[in-house]
Amino acid sequence: MMLHVLIVDDEWLDLEGLRDQIPRLLLPPMEIHTAESGIHALQVIQDVPVDILITDVNMPQLSGIDLAGIVKEKYPDAEILFVSGYDDFEYARQALALSAVWYLLKPVQDDELLTALLRAVSRLGAKGRGEESPAVQKSREELLTDQVCQYVFAHLSERITLADIAGELHYSANHLGKIVQEVLGMNFSAYLQKTRLSYAAHLLREKKQMGVGEIAHLTGYTSSDSFARVFRQEYGLTPREYRHGA
């Protein structure tokens, strides 16, 4: 299932930055479209069935608020993420009136963007249950797996067990494990390690000022040595070698 994401910002650097910030390895398959103004976005939505709109609020000619209203008319199930350089209550109030998923302030932080996108994907799945939708049609098992993935990322620096998540979701660990295996094509332990290492690789590339030990802690490893050993098994390089070669 392919999601269509439209990013709109009249600042070219912000537009490119947002597109590059989306961690595709941690999200369902998605095709990302961009527009450099609200007017340009109106042309894009004629051909693209928008599932998630990420738009700057303050743009000339057509504001992000007005654009979101038009997108919701055409694609009622679309999820909206507003981005703004202005911590303005009135913008936030209007965003809430449009049931926006998130209101993000520039510069957008990686973890906030990922959390907002995971929430948008989960809400799309909930809308898709039992009915046809221009967004993704997700089964109950897929939605449940989305919740597992969200829990994992929200607690990535902590010790995580499938039993803990199963308790939170009121499922048995065995049953939840089978669902995760079926939907993701890997068991929970493999998914957890893949997520930890994917995020670690992202931090190594994008956060040059962050030490390897700090990254190890943020991604749930108790020591730099164990982190380096597992990282090398996955990528064939130590974290430091990966950082300098990335």
C-alpha positions as a Markdown table, in Angstrom:
| # | Residue | x | y | z |
|---|---|---|---|---|
| 1 | Met | 0.0 | 0.0 | 0.0 |
| 2 | Met | 1.5 | 3.4 | -1.0 |
| 3 | Leu | 0.7 | 6.5 | 0.9 |
| 4 | His | 0.8 | 9.9 | -0.9 |
| 5 | Val | 2.4 | 12.7 | 1.1 |
| 6 | Leu | 2.4 | 16.3 | -0.1 |
| 7 | Ile | 4.8 | 18.8 | 1.5 |
| 8 | Val | 4.2 | 22.5 | 0.8 |
| 9 | Asp | 6.5 | 25.4 | 1.8 |
| 10 | Asp | 7.4 | 28.6 | 0.0 |
| 11 | Glu | 10.9 | 28.4 | 1.5 |
| 12 | Trp | 12.9 | 26.1 | -0.8 |
| 13 | Leu | 15.4 | 25.1 | 1.9 |
| 14 | Asp | 12.7 | 24.3 | 4.4 |
| 15 | Leu | 10.8 | 22.3 | 1.7 |
| 16 | Glu | 13.9 | 20.2 | 0.8 |
| 17 | Gly | 14.8 | 19.8 | 4.5 |
| 18 | Leu | 11.4 | 18.4 | 5.4 |
| 19 | Arg | 11.5 | 16.0 | 2.5 |
| 20 | Asp | 14.9 | 14.7 | 3.6 |
| 21 | Gln | 13.9 | 14.5 | 7.2 |
| 22 | Ile | 11.2 | 11.9 | 6.7 |
| 23 | Pro | 12.7 | 8.5 | 7.9 |
| 24 | Arg | 11.2 | 6.2 | 5.3 |
| 25 | Leu | 12.7 | 3.1 | 6.9 |
| 26 | Leu | 10.5 | 3.6 | 10.0 |
| 27 | Leu | 7.3 | 4.3 | 8.1 |
| 28 | Pro | 5.0 | 2.5 | 5.6 |
| 29 | Pro | 5.8 | 2.9 | 1.9 |
| 30 | Met | 5.1 | 6.5 | 0.7 |
| 31 | Glu | 5.5 | 8.6 | -2.3 |
| 32 | Ile | 6.5 | 12.2 | -1.4 |
| 33 | His | 5.3 | 15.1 | -3.6 |
| 34 | Thr | 6.4 | 18.8 | -3.1 |
| 35 | Ala | 4.9 | 22.2 | -4.0 |
| 36 | Glu | 6.6 | 25.6 | -3.5 |
| 37 | Ser | 3.4 | 27.5 | -2.9 |
| 38 | Gly | -0.3 | 26.9 | -2.0 |
| 39 | Ile | -1.2 | 27.7 | -5.6 |
| 40 | His | 1.2 | 25.1 | -6.9 |
| 41 | Ala | -0.2 | 22.6 | -4.4 |
| 42 | Leu | -3.7 | 23.1 | -5.9 |
| 43 | Gln | -2.3 | 21.9 | -9.2 |
| 44 | Val | -0.7 | 18.8 | -7.5 |
| 45 | Ile | -3.9 | 17.7 | -5.7 |
| 46 | Gln | -5.7 | 17.5 | -9.0 |
| 47 | Asp | -3.6 | 14.5 | -9.9 |
| 48 | Val | -2.4 | 13.2 | -6.5 |
| 49 | Pro | -4.8 | 11.5 | -4.0 |
| 50 | Val | -3.3 | 13.2 | -0.9 |
| 51 | Asp | -3.2 | 11.0 | 2.3 |
| 52 | Ile | -1.0 | 13.3 | 4.4 |
| 53 | Leu | -0.5 | 17.1 | 3.8 |
| 54 | Ile | 2.5 | 18.7 | 5.5 |
| 55 | Thr | 2.2 | 22.5 | 4.9 |
| 56 | Asp | 3.7 | 25.7 | 6.1 |
| 57 | Val | 1.0 | 27.9 | 7.6 |
| 58 | Asn | 2.2 | 31.4 | 6.6 |
| 59 | Met | 2.5 | 31.5 | 2.8 |
| 60 | Pro | 1.6 | 34.3 | 0.3 |
| 61 | Gln | -1.5 | 34.1 | -1.9 |
| 62 | Leu | -2.9 | 31.0 | -0.3 |
| 63 | Ser | -2.1 | 30.2 | 3.3 |
| 64 | Gly | -1.5 | 26.7 | 4.7 |
| 65 | Ile | -4.8 | 27.0 | 6.6 |
| 66 | Asp | -6.8 | 27.8 | 3.5 |
| 67 | Leu | -5.0 | 25.1 | 1.5 |
| 68 | Ala | -5.7 | 22.5 | 4.2 |
| 69 | Gly | -9.4 | 23.4 | 4.0 |
| 70 | Ile | -9.4 | 22.8 | 0.2 |
| 71 | Val | -7.6 | 19.5 | 0.6 |
| 72 | Lys | -10.0 | 18.3 | 3.2 |
| 73 | Glu | -12.9 | 19.1 | 0.9 |
| 74 | Lys | -11.4 | 17.1 | -1.9 |
| 75 | Tyr | -9.9 | 14.3 | 0.3 |
| 76 | Pro | -11.9 | 14.2 | 3.5 |
| 77 | Asp | -9.8 | 11.5 | 5.1 |
| 78 | Ala | -6.5 | 13.3 | 4.5 |
| 79 | Glu | -4.4 | 14.0 | 7.6 |
| 80 | Ile | -2.9 | 17.5 | 8.1 |
| 81 | Leu | 0.4 | 18.4 | 9.7 |
| 82 | Phe | 1.0 | 22.2 | 10.0 |
| 83 | Val | 4.5 | 23.7 | 10.1 |
| 84 | Ser | 5.2 | 27.3 | 11.2 |
| 85 | Gly | 8.0 | 29.6 | 12.1 |
| 86 | Tyr | 5.6 | 31.5 | 14.2 |
| 87 | Asp | 4.4 | 30.4 | 17.7 |
| 88 | Asp | 1.1 | 32.0 | 17.0 |
| 89 | Phe | -2.0 | 31.0 | 19.0 |
| 90 | Glu | -4.4 | 32.0 | 16.3 |
| 91 | Tyr | -2.7 | 29.7 | 13.8 |
| 92 | Ala | -2.8 | 26.9 | 16.3 |
| 93 | Arg | -6.5 | 27.5 | 17.0 |
| 94 | Gln | -7.3 | 27.3 | 13.3 |
| 95 | Ala | -5.2 | 24.2 | 13.0 |
| 96 | Leu | -7.2 | 22.5 | 15.8 |
| 97 | Ala | -10.4 | 23.5 | 14.1 |
| 98 | Leu | -9.3 | 21.5 | 11.0 |
| 99 | Ser | -8.4 | 18.5 | 13.3 |
| 100 | Ala | -4.7 | 18.8 | 12.4 |
| 101 | Val | -2.6 | 15.9 | 13.5 |
| 102 | Trp | 0.2 | 18.1 | 14.7 |
| 103 | Tyr | 1.4 | 21.7 | 14.8 |
| 104 | Leu | 5.1 | 21.8 | 14.4 |
| 105 | Leu | 7.4 | 24.8 | 15.0 |
| 106 | Lys | 10.4 | 25.4 | 12.8 |
| 107 | Pro | 13.1 | 24.2 | 12.9 |
| 108 | Val | 11.2 | 20.9 | 12.9 |
| 109 | Gln | 12.8 | 18.2 | 15.1 |
| 110 | Asp | 13.3 | 14.7 | 13.7 |
| 111 | Asp | 11.6 | 13.0 | 16.6 |
| 112 | Glu | 8.6 | 15.3 | 16.5 |
| 113 | Leu | 8.1 | 14.9 | 12.7 |
| 114 | Leu | 8.3 | 11.1 | 13.0 |
| 115 | Thr | 5.9 | 11.0 | 15.9 |
| 116 | Ala | 3.4 | 13.2 | 13.9 |
| 117 | Leu | 3.7 | 11.0 | 10.8 |
| 118 | Leu | 3.2 | 7.8 | 12.9 |
| 119 | Arg | 0.1 | 9.3 | 14.4 |
| 120 | Ala | -1.2 | 10.3 | 11.0 |
| 121 | Val | -0.6 | 6.8 | 9.6 |
| 122 | Ser | -2.4 | 5.3 | 12.6 |
| 123 | Arg | -5.4 | 7.6 | 12.1 |
| 124 | Leu | -5.5 | 6.8 | 8.4 |
| 125 | Gly | -5.6 | 3.1 | 9.4 |
| 126 | Ala | -8.5 | 3.7 | 11.8 |
| 127 | Lys | -10.5 | 5.5 | 9.2 |
| 128 | Gly | -9.9 | 2.6 | 6.7 |
| 129 | Arg | -11.3 | -0.1 | 8.9 |
| 130 | Gly | -14.5 | -1.6 | 7.4 |
| 131 | Glu | -14.9 | 1.0 | 4.7 |
| 132 | Glu | -13.3 | 2.2 | 1.4 |
| 133 | Ser | -11.1 | 5.2 | 1.8 |
| 134 | Pro | -8.8 | 7.3 | -0.4 |
| 135 | Ala | -6.2 | 6.8 | 2.3 |
| 136 | Val | -4.8 | 3.4 | 3.1 |
| 137 | Gln | -7.2 | 0.5 | 3.9 |
| 138 | Lys | -5.7 | -1.2 | 7.0 |
| 139 | Ser | -6.9 | -4.3 | 8.8 |
| 140 | Arg | -7.2 | -4.4 | 12.5 |
| 141 | Glu | -3.9 | -6.3 | 12.7 |
| 142 | Glu | -2.1 | -3.7 | 10.7 |
| 143 | Leu | -3.5 | -0.9 | 12.9 |
| 144 | Leu | -2.4 | -2.9 | 16.0 |
| 145 | Thr | 1.0 | -3.3 | 14.6 |
| 146 | Asp | 1.2 | 0.5 | 14.0 |
| 147 | Gln | 0.5 | 0.9 | 17.7 |
| 148 | Val | 3.4 | -1.5 | 18.5 |
| 149 | Cys | 5.7 | 0.5 | 16.2 |
| 150 | Gln | 4.7 | 3.8 | 17.8 |
| 151 | Tyr | 5.3 | 2.3 | 21.3 |
| 152 | Val | 8.7 | 1.1 | 20.3 |
| 153 | Phe | 9.9 | 4.4 | 18.9 |
| 154 | Ala | 8.4 | 6.4 | 21.8 |
| 155 | His | 10.4 | 4.2 | 24.3 |
| 156 | Leu | 13.5 | 3.5 | 22.2 |
| 157 | Ser | 16.0 | 4.5 | 24.9 |
| 158 | Glu | 14.3 | 2.1 | 27.4 |
| 159 | Arg | 14.3 | -1.7 | 27.9 |
| 160 | Ile | 11.4 | -2.9 | 25.7 |
| 161 | Thr | 9.7 | -6.3 | 25.8 |
| 162 | Leu | 6.8 | -7.6 | 23.8 |
| 163 | Ala | 5.1 | -8.6 | 27.0 |
| 164 | Asp | 5.2 | -4.9 | 28.2 |
| 165 | Ile | 3.5 | -3.7 | 24.9 |
| 166 | Ala | 1.0 | -6.6 | 25.0 |
| 167 | Gly | 0.0 | -5.6 | 28.5 |
| 168 | Glu | -0.5 | -2.0 | 27.4 |
| 169 | Leu | -2.7 | -3.1 | 24.4 |
| 170 | His | -4.5 | -5.8 | 26.4 |
| 171 | Tyr | -3.3 | -8.7 | 24.2 |
| 172 | Ser | -1.4 | -11.8 | 25.0 |
| 173 | Ala | 2.3 | -11.6 | 24.1 |
| 174 | Asn | 2.0 | -14.8 | 22.0 |
| 175 | His | -0.9 | -13.5 | 20.0 |
| 176 | Leu | 0.6 | -10.1 | 19.5 |
| 177 | Gly | 3.9 | -11.6 | 18.4 |
| 178 | Lys | 2.1 | -13.6 | 15.7 |
| 179 | Ile | 0.4 | -10.5 | 14.4 |
| 180 | Val | 3.6 | -8.5 | 14.3 |
| 181 | Gln | 5.4 | -11.4 | 12.5 |
| 182 | Glu | 2.6 | -11.6 | 9.9 |
| 183 | Val | 2.3 | -7.9 | 9.2 |
| 184 | Leu | 6.0 | -6.9 | 9.3 |
| 185 | Gly | 7.5 | -10.2 | 8.0 |
| 186 | Met | 9.9 | -10.4 | 10.9 |
| 187 | Asn | 9.6 | -11.2 | 14.6 |
| 188 | Phe | 9.4 | -8.6 | 17.3 |
| 189 | Ser | 13.0 | -8.9 | 18.4 |
| 190 | Ala | 14.2 | -8.5 | 14.8 |
| 191 | Tyr | 12.0 | -5.4 | 14.3 |
| 192 | Leu | 13.1 | -3.9 | 17.5 |
| 193 | Gln | 16.8 | -4.3 | 16.6 |
| 194 | Lys | 16.2 | -3.0 | 13.1 |
| 195 | Thr | 14.4 | 0.1 | 14.4 |
| 196 | Arg | 17.2 | 0.8 | 17.0 |
| 197 | Leu | 19.9 | 0.5 | 14.4 |
| 198 | Ser | 18.1 | 2.4 | 11.7 |
| 199 | Tyr | 17.5 | 5.3 | 14.1 |
| 200 | Ala | 21.1 | 5.1 | 15.3 |
| 201 | Ala | 22.3 | 5.3 | 11.7 |
| 202 | His | 20.1 | 8.3 | 11.1 |
| 203 | Leu | 21.6 | 10.1 | 14.2 |
| 204 | Leu | 25.1 | 9.2 | 13.1 |
| 205 | Arg | 24.5 | 10.8 | 9.7 |
| 206 | Glu | 22.5 | 13.8 | 10.8 |
| 207 | Lys | 23.7 | 14.7 | 14.3 |
| 208 | Lys | 27.5 | 15.0 | 13.9 |
| 209 | Gln | 27.8 | 16.7 | 17.3 |
| 210 | Met | 26.3 | 13.8 | 19.1 |
| 211 | Gly | 28.7 | 11.3 | 20.6 |
| 212 | Val | 28.5 | 7.6 | 19.8 |
| 213 | Gly | 27.9 | 6.8 | 23.5 |
| 214 | Glu | 25.0 | 9.2 | 23.6 |
| 215 | Ile | 23.5 | 7.7 | 20.4 |
| 216 | Ala | 23.9 | 4.2 | 22.0 |
| 217 | His | 21.9 | 5.3 | 25.0 |
| 218 | Leu | 19.2 | 7.0 | 23.0 |
| 219 | Thr | 18.7 | 3.9 | 21.0 |
| 220 | Gly | 18.4 | 1.6 | 24.0 |
| 221 | Tyr | 21.9 | 0.0 | 24.2 |
| 222 | Thr | 23.4 | -0.3 | 27.7 |
| 223 | Ser | 27.0 | 0.2 | 26.5 |
| 224 | Ser | 28.9 | 1.6 | 23.6 |
| 225 | Asp | 30.7 | -1.7 | 23.1 |
| 226 | Ser | 27.5 | -3.7 | 22.7 |
| 227 | Phe | 26.1 | -1.1 | 20.4 |
| 228 | Ala | 29.2 | -1.0 | 18.3 |
| 229 | Arg | 29.2 | -4.8 | 18.0 |
| 230 | Val | 25.6 | -5.1 | 16.9 |
| 231 | Phe | 25.9 | -2.1 | 14.6 |
| 232 | Arg | 28.9 | -3.6 | 12.8 |
| 233 | Gln | 27.1 | -6.9 | 12.4 |
| 234 | Glu | 24.3 | -5.0 | 10.6 |
| 235 | Tyr | 26.2 | -2.4 | 8.6 |
| 236 | Gly | 29.7 | -4.0 | 8.2 |
| 237 | Leu | 31.2 | -0.8 | 9.8 |
| 238 | Thr | 31.7 | 0.5 | 13.3 |
| 239 | Pro | 29.5 | 3.5 | 14.2 |
| 240 | Arg | 32.5 | 5.9 | 13.8 |
| 241 | Glu | 33.4 | 4.4 | 10.4 |
| 242 | Tyr | 29.8 | 4.7 | 9.3 |
| 243 | Arg | 29.7 | 8.3 | 10.4 |
| 244 | His | 32.8 | 9.3 | 8.5 |
| 245 | Gly | 31.8 | 7.4 | 5.4 |
| 246 | Ala | 28.1 | 8.5 | 5.4 |
